[in-house]
Amino acid sequence: MPYTVEITTPPVQVDGEEQHARLYQLPDPFSTLAEAKEAAVSHIAGLGLDPAGVLYNVFDREGFTVASSAELLAEAG
């Protein structure tokens, strides 16, 4: 089953100007849920932002959310 990953970055300050939050999908589908989650975490690590402020969601081919970093953020308290 193919999985897609959606990334949401928070608003940030760049050169004193507020940049809006961004919402985008990683370009490639993933074969397994584990691959999708690993790709999301790896992508977020390369953004240069605080990972705790970046949200990822993994969707199945039906468009249902099957994993989210929001779960991890909620557990962290």
Beta strands, then each sheet from edge to edge (+ up, - down):
strand 1: 4-9
strand 2: 12-14
strand 3: 17-19
strand 4: 22-25
strand 5: 55-59
strand 6: 65-68
sheet 1: 4+ 1- 5+ 6-
sheet 2: 2+ 3-
end
